[in-house]
Amino acid sequence: MAHLDTRAPRLAALQHRDFRLLWFGQLISTIGSYMQLIAVNWHVYELLKDDTYSLSLLGRDFALGAGALGLGTLGLVRILPVILFALVGGMVADVRDRRQVLIWTSVAAALFAAILASLTLTGRISVGSIYLLTAAGAAATAFVEPAQQALIPNLVPRQHLTNAISLNYLLLQIARITGPALAGVLVSLFSLGTVYTLDTLTFLVVIVALLLMRYRKPTTGETSGLGWQALLDGLKYTYRTKLIWSTMILDFLATFFASARTMLPIVASEVLGVGVAGYGLLATAQPVGAVLTGAVLALRRDIQRQGTVLLVSVAVYGLATALFGISTSFILSYLLFGLTGAGDTLSTVIRATLRQVLTPDQLRGRMTSVNMVFFMGGPQLGELEAGLVAAAFGAPLGIFTGGIATVLLTGWVAWKYPALRKYTNQPDGS
């Protein structure tokens, strides 16, 4: 008897018009956002690199590099709005028309990018205005991310949802490679204002894509609300489910101490001596490692002993970061920074799978919002920590000590949460 081939076609989710529009629109917009991120980092560094601050501590005087401190402050500027608005954004995504939420937040983000471009091109830009507009864009992201993630299951049938999520992850990695590389070239050939202008135009692409979508159904709000009880329900579930909570703690600690990305302008300029073009190229190493690892994971069977693999991948991420901090070779630095992307990707896939398997459907939106604070808070606050250490002791030492701290803290999490070490994603819940 012949068996019917029920396997989904390749790129199945892209066969659905609305998802295809959202995917391509978000691809262009996300590339623009990573172009802006790289440009803003370089902009702040250029404005502050020749300044120093004096600090007296424990009877000792420190000369703090303003460039490193300014880059570290960017992390704080980017995460505070997320901490303030992410949980609200998750609840809004559960009770409002998600397409409309995306449209209006994209309009707001385009406006902030346009103001940044205008101030830069007219020579009226300052570090303070860069911080303010960066914070405003981060606040918009706190509403965009939950709405986008919640909208995807409405655009594809359930059997194509895994493919849609995989494509979204691929989108992010493409943007993380393309955006920094383009920014480095455009800044070296033209100006920072050109990058900010192009970023503004990319938001217009996603707005048009959202307007062309046929999906118009608002959420019913039957299982969620905007009240305190709905918020507390999500927080309580996340904290009481120790497997989920331990992965969030691990994610936060690793990205807090091993966050080297914001220090790349200093590494490229002062350690490796490769300038802005080399900075843009170096910034692609981490996503290249992520894409290669993601491709390997997509071609193999399910990961065995997922808890152990998760802990090892985070330890590799920390060790590679530490070695990256003391490397003086561009090729070696590129390979090590790429290895951090590989470790991060492997741990991300396992963490995301674990949380989706263990979380009831009616709580996934709020769990995602709580996780957003952790996975964005860790690297952004880590940039502040790295900036402070780098300002006082130099970027290489700051990056190295952060990587070593990550390895040690991974061991502590493995000891503190034995259930995570033993987790295998088996049907019995182990």
VEXMARTI-210193 format. One line per field, with one value per residue (C-alpha): residue number from 0; residue in one letter; chain; z, x, y. Coordinates in Angstrom, 1 decimal, always signed. Each point is the difference from the previous one (the first is absolute). Example, Ala and Ser with C-alpha at 12.3 -4.5 7.8 and 13.67 -1.06 7.14 Angstrom:
BEGIN
k	0,1
r	A,S
c	A,A
up	+7.8,-0.7
east	+12.3,+1.4
north	-4.5,+3.4
END
This chain:
BEGIN
k	0,1,2,3,4,5,6,7,8,9,10,11,12,13,14,15,16,17,18,19,20,21,22,23,24,25,26,27,28,29,30,31,32,33,34,35,36,37,38,39,40,41,42,43,44,45,46,47,48,49,50,51,52,53,54,55,56,57,58,59,60,61,62,63,64,65,66,67,68,69,70,71,72,73,74,75,76,77,78,79,80,81,82,83,84,85,86,87,88,89,90,91,92,93,94,95,96,97,98,99,100,101,102,103,104,105,106,107,108,109,110,111,112,113,114,115,116,117,118,119,120,121,122,123,124,125,126,127,128,129,130,131,132,133,134,135,136,137,138,139,140,141,142,143,144,145,146,147,148,149,150,151,152,153,154,155,156,157,158,159,160,161,162,163,164,165,166,167,168,169,170,171,172,173,174,175,176,177,178,179,180,181,182,183,184,185,186,187,188,189,190,191,192,193,194,195,196,197,198,199,200,201,202,203,204,205,206,207,208,209,210,211,212,213,214,215,216,217,218,219,220,221,222,223,224,225,226,227,228,229,230,231,232,233,234,235,236,237,238,239,240,241,242,243,244,245,246,247,248,249,250,251,252,253,254,255,256,257,258,259,260,261,262,263,264,265,266,267,268,269,270,271,272,273,274,275,276,277,278,279,280,281,282,283,284,285,286,287,288,289,290,291,292,293,294,295,296,297,298,299,300,301,302,303,304,305,306,307,308,309,310,311,312,313,314,315,316,317,318,319,320,321,322,323,324,325,326,327,328,329,330,331,332,333,334,335,336,337,338,339,340,341,342,343,344,345,346,347,348,349,350,351,352,353,354,355,356,357,358,359,360,361,362,363,364,365,366,367,368,369,370,371,372,373,374,375,376,377,378,379,380,381,382,383,384,385,386,387,388,389,390,391,392,393,394,395,396,397,398,399,400,401,402,403,404,405,406,407,408,409,410,411,412,413,414,415,416,417,418,419,420,421,422,423,424,425,426,427,428,429
r	M,A,H,L,D,T,R,A,P,R,L,A,A,L,Q,H,R,D,F,R,L,L,W,F,G,Q,L,I,S,T,I,G,S,Y,M,Q,L,I,A,V,N,W,H,V,Y,E,L,L,K,D,D,T,Y,S,L,S,L,L,G,R,D,F,A,L,G,A,G,A,L,G,L,G,T,L,G,L,V,R,I,L,P,V,I,L,F,A,L,V,G,G,M,V,A,D,V,R,D,R,R,Q,V,L,I,W,T,S,V,A,A,A,L,F,A,A,I,L,A,S,L,T,L,T,G,R,I,S,V,G,S,I,Y,L,L,T,A,A,G,A,A,A,T,A,F,V,E,P,A,Q,Q,A,L,I,P,N,L,V,P,R,Q,H,L,T,N,A,I,S,L,N,Y,L,L,L,Q,I,A,R,I,T,G,P,A,L,A,G,V,L,V,S,L,F,S,L,G,T,V,Y,T,L,D,T,L,T,F,L,V,V,I,V,A,L,L,L,M,R,Y,R,K,P,T,T,G,E,T,S,G,L,G,W,Q,A,L,L,D,G,L,K,Y,T,Y,R,T,K,L,I,W,S,T,M,I,L,D,F,L,A,T,F,F,A,S,A,R,T,M,L,P,I,V,A,S,E,V,L,G,V,G,V,A,G,Y,G,L,L,A,T,A,Q,P,V,G,A,V,L,T,G,A,V,L,A,L,R,R,D,I,Q,R,Q,G,T,V,L,L,V,S,V,A,V,Y,G,L,A,T,A,L,F,G,I,S,T,S,F,I,L,S,Y,L,L,F,G,L,T,G,A,G,D,T,L,S,T,V,I,R,A,T,L,R,Q,V,L,T,P,D,Q,L,R,G,R,M,T,S,V,N,M,V,F,F,M,G,G,P,Q,L,G,E,L,E,A,G,L,V,A,A,A,F,G,A,P,L,G,I,F,T,G,G,I,A,T,V,L,L,T,G,W,V,A,W,K,Y,P,A,L,R,K,Y,T,N,Q,P,D,G,S
c	A,A,A,A,A,A,A,A,A,A,A,A,A,A,A,A,A,A,A,A,A,A,A,A,A,A,A,A,A,A,A,A,A,A,A,A,A,A,A,A,A,A,A,A,A,A,A,A,A,A,A,A,A,A,A,A,A,A,A,A,A,A,A,A,A,A,A,A,A,A,A,A,A,A,A,A,A,A,A,A,A,A,A,A,A,A,A,A,A,A,A,A,A,A,A,A,A,A,A,A,A,A,A,A,A,A,A,A,A,A,A,A,A,A,A,A,A,A,A,A,A,A,A,A,A,A,A,A,A,A,A,A,A,A,A,A,A,A,A,A,A,A,A,A,A,A,A,A,A,A,A,A,A,A,A,A,A,A,A,A,A,A,A,A,A,A,A,A,A,A,A,A,A,A,A,A,A,A,A,A,A,A,A,A,A,A,A,A,A,A,A,A,A,A,A,A,A,A,A,A,A,A,A,A,A,A,A,A,A,A,A,A,A,A,A,A,A,A,A,A,A,A,A,A,A,A,A,A,A,A,A,A,A,A,A,A,A,A,A,A,A,A,A,A,A,A,A,A,A,A,A,A,A,A,A,A,A,A,A,A,A,A,A,A,A,A,A,A,A,A,A,A,A,A,A,A,A,A,A,A,A,A,A,A,A,A,A,A,A,A,A,A,A,A,A,A,A,A,A,A,A,A,A,A,A,A,A,A,A,A,A,A,A,A,A,A,A,A,A,A,A,A,A,A,A,A,A,A,A,A,A,A,A,A,A,A,A,A,A,A,A,A,A,A,A,A,A,A,A,A,A,A,A,A,A,A,A,A,A,A,A,A,A,A,A,A,A,A,A,A,A,A,A,A,A,A,A,A,A,A,A,A,A,A,A,A,A,A,A,A,A,A,A,A,A,A,A,A,A,A,A,A,A,A,A,A,A,A,A,A,A,A,A,A,A,A,A,A,A,A,A,A,A,A,A,A,A,A,A,A
up	+0.0,-1.0,+2.7,-0.6,+0.4,+2.7,+0.5,-0.2,-3.1,+0.4,+1.2,+0.6,+2.0,-2.9,-2.1,+2.1,-1.3,+3.3,+1.6,-3.1,+0.1,+3.7,-0.4,-2.9,+1.6,+3.3,-1.8,-1.5,+3.2,+2.2,-2.3,+0.4,+3.8,+0.1,-2.3,+2.5,+3.0,-1.4,-1.2,+3.4,+1.8,-2.3,+0.2,+3.8,+0.0,-2.5,+2.0,+3.3,-0.8,+0.8,+3.4,+3.4,+3.4,+3.3,+2.9,+3.5,+1.6,+3.2,+0.0,-3.6,-3.1,-3.2,-3.5,-1.6,-3.8,-1.0,-3.2,+1.8,+2.7,-2.7,-1.8,+3.3,+0.7,-3.3,+1.5,+2.9,-2.4,-2.1,+2.8,+2.4,-2.4,-0.6,+3.8,+0.4,-3.0,-1.0,+2.3,-1.0,-3.6,+0.5,+1.5,-2.8,-2.6,+1.7,+0.0,-3.0,-3.8,-0.4,-3.6,+1.1,+2.9,-2.4,-2.4,+2.6,+1.8,-3.4,-0.8,+3.4,-0.6,-3.5,+1.5,+2.6,-2.8,-2.1,+2.8,+0.6,-3.7,-0.1,+3.0,-1.2,-3.6,+1.3,+2.5,+3.0,+1.5,+3.5,+2.2,+2.1,-3.0,-1.3,+3.4,+0.1,-3.5,+0.6,+3.1,-1.9,-2.6,+2.7,+1.5,-3.4,-0.2,+3.3,-1.7,-3.4,+1.1,+2.0,-2.7,-2.8,+1.8,+0.9,-3.6,-1.8,+1.1,-1.5,-3.4,-0.6,+0.8,+3.0,-2.1,-1.5,+3.3,+0.7,-3.5,+0.6,+3.3,-1.7,-2.8,+2.5,+1.7,-3.4,-0.7,+3.2,-0.9,-3.6,+1.4,+2.6,-2.8,-2.6,+2.2,+1.6,-3.2,-1.9,+2.8,+0.1,-3.8,-0.1,+2.9,-1.5,-3.5,+0.9,+3.5,+3.1,-1.1,-3.1,+2.1,+2.2,-3.1,-1.5,+3.3,-0.2,-3.4,+1.1,+2.5,-2.9,-1.7,+3.0,+0.4,-3.6,+0.4,+3.1,-1.9,-2.9,+2.3,-0.2,+3.7,+1.9,+2.9,+3.4,+3.1,+2.2,+3.3,+1.6,+1.7,+0.7,+1.2,+0.9,+3.7,+2.8,+0.5,-3.6,+0.4,+3.3,-1.4,-2.6,+2.5,+2.5,-2.6,-1.3,+3.4,+1.4,-3.0,+0.9,-3.3,-1.8,+2.7,+0.0,-3.7,+0.3,+2.9,-2.1,-3.1,+2.1,+1.8,-3.2,-2.0,+2.8,+0.6,-3.5,-2.0,-2.3,-2.9,+1.1,+0.6,-3.7,-1.0,+2.5,-0.9,-3.7,+0.3,+2.9,+0.3,-3.5,-1.9,-2.8,+0.0,-0.6,-3.0,+2.1,+2.8,-2.3,-1.2,+3.6,+1.0,-2.5,+1.7,+2.7,-2.4,-2.5,+2.8,+0.9,-3.6,-0.4,+3.2,-0.8,-3.3,+1.7,+2.5,-2.7,-1.8,+3.0,+2.2,+3.4,+2.5,+2.7,+3.7,-0.7,+3.5,-0.1,-3.5,+1.0,+2.9,-2.1,-2.8,+2.4,+1.5,-3.5,-0.6,+3.1,-0.7,-3.6,+1.3,+2.4,-2.7,-2.4,+2.6,+0.0,-3.7,-2.1,-3.4,-2.1,-1.4,+3.4,+1.4,-2.8,+0.6,+3.7,-0.3,-2.5,+2.6,+2.5,-2.6,-0.4,+3.7,+0.4,-2.9,+1.4,+3.5,-1.5,-1.9,+3.0,+2.3,-2.4,-0.5,+3.8,+0.7,-2.8,+1.1,+3.7,-0.2,-0.5,-3.1,+2.0,+1.8,-2.8,-0.8,+3.5,+0.5,-3.3,+1.4,+3.2,-2.0,-2.1,+3.0,+0.7,-3.5,-0.8,+3.5,+0.3,-3.0,+0.3,+3.7,-0.7,-2.4,+2.8,+2.2,-2.8,-0.6,+3.6,+0.3,-3.4,+0.9,+3.1,-1.0,-3.8,-2.4,-0.2,+3.7,+0.3,-2.7,+1.4,+3.5,-1.2,-1.9,+3.0,+2.2,-2.4,+0.1,+3.8,+0.3,-2.4,+2.3,+2.9,-1.9,-0.8,+3.7,+1.2,-2.5,-0.4,-1.9,-2.8,-0.2,-0.4,-2.4,-3.1,-1.6,+0.3,-0.1,+3.8,+0.6,+1.0
east	+0.0,+1.4,+0.5,-0.9,+2.8,-1.3,+3.2,-0.3,+1.7,+3.2,-0.5,-3.7,-0.8,+1.1,-2.8,-2.5,-0.4,-0.4,+3.0,+2.1,-0.8,+0.8,+3.2,+1.5,-1.1,+1.6,+3.1,+0.6,-1.0,+2.3,+2.9,-0.5,-0.2,+3.3,+1.5,-1.2,+1.3,+3.5,-0.1,-1.2,+2.8,+2.6,-1.5,+0.1,+3.6,+1.1,-1.6,+1.5,+3.2,+2.4,-1.6,+0.8,-1.7,+1.8,-1.2,+1.4,-0.8,+1.6,+2.7,+0.9,-0.5,-1.4,+0.0,-3.1,-0.2,-3.1,-0.4,-0.2,-2.3,-2.2,-0.3,-0.9,-2.6,-1.7,-0.8,-1.8,-1.9,-1.1,-1.3,-1.7,-3.0,-0.2,-0.2,-2.6,-2.3,+0.7,-2.6,-2.6,+0.9,-0.7,-3.4,-0.9,+0.9,-2.5,-3.0,+0.5,+0.2,+3.6,+0.3,-1.1,+2.4,+2.8,-1.0,-0.1,+3.2,+1.8,-1.2,+1.4,+3.3,+0.3,-0.6,+2.7,+2.5,-0.9,+0.7,+3.3,+0.9,-1.1,+2.0,+3.1,-0.1,-0.5,+2.8,-2.3,+0.5,+1.3,+0.6,-3.0,-2.3,+1.4,-0.8,-3.5,-0.9,+1.6,-2.2,-3.1,+0.8,+0.5,-3.4,-1.6,+1.8,-1.6,-3.4,+1.2,+1.5,-2.9,-2.5,+2.1,+0.6,-3.7,-1.2,+2.0,-2.3,-2.9,+1.6,+1.0,-1.8,+1.3,+1.9,+2.1,+0.7,+3.3,+1.2,-1.2,+1.9,+3.1,-0.3,-0.3,+3.2,+1.7,-1.2,+1.6,+3.4,-0.1,-0.6,+2.7,+2.5,-1.2,-0.8,+3.4,+1.9,-2.1,+0.4,+3.8,+0.2,-2.5,+1.6,+3.4,-1.2,-2.8,-1.0,-1.9,-3.0,-0.3,-0.3,-2.7,-1.9,+0.0,-1.2,-3.0,-0.8,+0.1,-2.8,-2.1,+0.4,-1.4,-2.9,-1.0,+0.3,-2.3,-2.5,-0.2,-0.7,-3.5,-0.1,-2.3,-1.2,+0.6,+0.7,-3.0,+1.7,-1.8,+3.0,+2.0,-0.4,+1.8,-0.5,+2.4,-1.3,+0.8,+3.5,+0.5,-1.2,+2.7,+2.7,-1.1,+0.0,+3.4,+1.6,-1.6,+1.0,+3.6,+1.1,-1.2,+1.3,+3.4,+0.4,-0.9,+2.5,+2.7,-0.8,+0.1,+3.3,+1.8,-0.9,+0.5,+3.6,+1.1,-1.5,+2.9,-2.0,-0.1,+3.7,+0.6,+0.8,+2.9,+1.2,+0.0,+1.5,+2.5,+0.8,-0.2,+0.6,-2.5,-2.2,-3.7,-0.1,+1.7,-2.4,-3.0,+1.6,+0.9,-3.6,-1.2,+2.1,-2.6,-3.0,+2.1,+0.8,-3.7,-1.2,+2.5,-1.1,-3.6,+0.5,+1.6,-2.8,-2.6,+1.6,+0.4,-2.4,-1.2,+2.7,+0.5,+0.6,-1.1,+0.7,+3.7,+0.4,-1.5,+2.4,+3.0,-0.9,-0.3,+3.4,+1.5,-1.6,+1.7,+3.4,+0.0,-0.8,+2.9,+2.5,-1.5,+0.8,+3.7,+0.4,+2.1,-0.5,-3.0,-0.4,+0.1,-2.3,-2.5,+0.1,-0.5,-2.8,-1.6,+0.3,-2.0,-2.8,+0.1,-0.2,-2.8,-2.0,+0.1,-1.0,-2.8,-1.6,+0.0,-1.3,-2.8,-1.1,+0.0,-2.2,-2.5,-0.4,-0.5,-2.2,-3.8,-1.3,-2.0,+3.2,+2.5,-0.5,+0.7,+2.9,+1.5,-0.2,+1.7,+2.7,+0.4,+1.1,+2.6,+1.4,+0.2,+0.8,+3.1,+1.9,-1.0,+0.8,+3.1,+1.1,-0.1,+2.0,+2.5,+0.2,+0.8,+2.7,+1.4,+0.1,+2.0,+2.2,-0.2,-2.4,+2.1,+0.0,-3.7,-0.9,+2.4,-1.3,-3.6,+0.5,+1.7,-2.9,-2.4,+1.7,+0.1,-3.7,-1.0,+1.5,-2.0,-3.3,+0.8,+0.5,-3.0,-2.5,+0.7,-3.3,+1.5,+3.1,-2.3,-2.5,-0.4,-3.4,-1.5,-3.8,+0.1,+0.9,+3.6
north	+0.0,+3.4,+2.6,+3.6,+2.5,+2.3,+1.9,+3.8,+1.6,+1.9,+3.6,-0.9,+3.1,+2.3,-1.5,+2.0,+3.5,+1.9,-1.7,+0.6,+3.7,+0.2,-2.0,+2.1,+3.2,-0.9,-1.2,+3.4,+1.8,-2.2,+0.6,+3.7,-0.3,-1.8,+2.6,+2.6,-1.9,-0.2,+3.6,+1.3,-1.9,+1.5,+3.4,+0.1,-1.3,+2.6,+2.9,-1.1,-1.9,+2.9,+0.9,-1.5,+0.2,-0.1,-2.2,-0.4,-3.3,-1.5,+2.6,-0.7,+2.2,-1.6,+1.6,-1.3,-0.1,+1.9,-2.0,-3.4,+1.5,+1.5,-3.3,-1.8,+2.6,-0.8,-3.4,+1.6,+2.3,-2.9,-2.2,+2.4,+0.5,-3.7,-0.6,+2.6,-0.9,-3.7,-1.5,+2.6,-0.7,-3.7,+0.7,+2.5,-2.7,-2.3,+2.4,+2.3,-0.4,-1.1,+1.2,+3.5,-0.1,-0.8,+2.7,+2.8,-1.0,-0.2,+3.5,+1.2,-1.7,+1.5,+3.4,-0.4,-1.2,+3.0,+2.4,-1.6,+0.3,+3.6,+1.1,-1.9,+1.4,+3.6,-0.3,+0.6,-3.5,-0.6,-3.0,+0.9,+0.0,-3.3,-1.5,+1.4,-1.2,-3.4,-0.4,+1.0,-2.6,-2.6,+0.8,-0.6,-3.4,-0.9,+0.0,-1.3,-3.2,-1.5,+1.1,-1.5,-3.3,-0.3,+0.9,-2.8,-2.9,+2.0,+0.1,-3.7,-3.3,-1.9,-2.6,+2.8,+1.9,-1.6,+1.0,+3.5,+0.3,-1.4,+2.5,+2.8,-1.1,-0.2,+3.6,+1.2,-1.5,+1.3,+3.5,-0.4,-0.8,+2.4,+3.0,+0.5,-0.7,+2.6,+2.5,-0.3,+0.5,+2.9,+1.9,-0.3,+1.1,+2.5,+1.0,-1.1,+2.1,-2.1,-3.2,+1.7,+1.1,-3.5,-1.4,+2.4,-1.3,-3.7,+0.7,+1.3,-3.4,-2.0,+2.5,-0.5,-3.7,+0.1,+2.2,-2.5,-3.0,-1.4,-1.1,+2.3,-2.1,+1.7,-2.2,-0.9,+0.7,-3.0,-1.4,+3.1,+3.6,+3.1,-0.3,-0.8,-3.5,-1.0,+1.4,-1.8,-3.3,+0.0,+1.0,-2.6,-2.8,+0.9,+0.1,-3.1,-2.2,-0.5,-1.4,+3.1,+2.3,-1.5,+0.4,+3.7,+0.5,-1.8,+2.2,+3.2,-0.8,-1.1,+3.0,+2.4,-1.0,-1.1,+2.9,+1.0,+1.4,+3.6,+0.1,-0.9,+3.6,+0.0,-3.4,+0.8,+3.4,-0.3,-3.7,-1.3,+3.3,-0.8,+3.2,+0.3,-2.4,-2.7,+0.8,-0.7,-3.2,-1.2,+0.7,-2.7,-2.8,-0.8,-0.3,-2.0,-2.5,+0.0,-0.7,-2.9,-1.5,+0.5,-1.8,-3.0,-0.2,+0.1,-3.0,-2.2,-1.9,+1.2,+0.9,-2.7,+1.0,+3.6,+1.3,-1.1,+1.3,+3.4,+0.4,-1.0,+2.4,+2.9,-0.9,+0.0,+3.4,+1.4,-1.6,+1.3,+3.5,-0.1,-1.1,+2.7,+2.6,-0.8,-0.7,+2.5,-1.8,+1.0,-3.6,-1.6,+2.7,-0.6,-3.8,+0.4,+2.5,-2.3,-2.8,+2.1,+0.2,-3.8,-0.6,+2.6,-1.6,-3.5,+1.2,+2.2,-2.9,-2.2,+2.7,+1.0,-3.6,-0.7,+3.0,-0.7,-3.6,+0.8,+3.1,-0.2,+1.8,+2.5,+1.2,+0.0,+3.7,+1.1,-2.5,+1.4,+3.6,-1.1,-1.7,+3.1,+1.9,-2.6,-0.7,+3.8,+1.1,-2.2,+1.2,+3.6,+0.3,-2.0,+2.7,+2.5,-2.4,-0.6,+3.8,+0.7,-2.6,+0.9,+3.7,-0.7,-2.9,-0.2,-1.9,-3.2,-0.6,+0.9,-2.6,-2.7,+0.2,+0.0,-3.2,-1.7,+1.1,-1.6,-3.3,+0.0,+1.0,-2.7,-2.5,+1.6,-0.3,-3.6,-0.7,+2.1,-1.6,-3.7,-0.4,+2.1,-2.2,-3.1,+1.5,-2.1,+1.2,-3.5,-0.6,-0.7,+3.6,-0.6
END
